[in-house]
Amino acid sequence: MTALAAPDLSRPTPSFQVNATSDATVLDVAGELDLNVTDRLADCLGSELALGPPALIVDAADVTFCAVRALAISRH
């Protein structure tokens, strides 16, 4: 009988990093955007939008999971 390896239950820690220039603000998002972090995402987006950048770009290239709620937040 072959022993099965335990599943890897570690999850990437979500992170948000803002890089602003005179042309645009880029919000780099990484990790899992589950229901536990969607409020943080909404707060971060709201704070940046309140500053009135010429453009706000959300770079989600390093997102490993995205809950539907996070997509709904980014739509508004």
Secondary structure as GFF3:
##gff-version 3
##sequence-region A 1 76
A	DSSP	beta_strand	15	20	.	.	.	ID=ss1
A	DSSP	beta_strand	25	33	.	.	.	ID=ss2
A	DSSP	alpha_helix	38	50	.	.	.	ID=ss3
A	DSSP	beta_strand	56	66	.	.	.	ID=ss4
A	DSSP	alpha_helix	68	75	.	.	.	ID=ss5
###
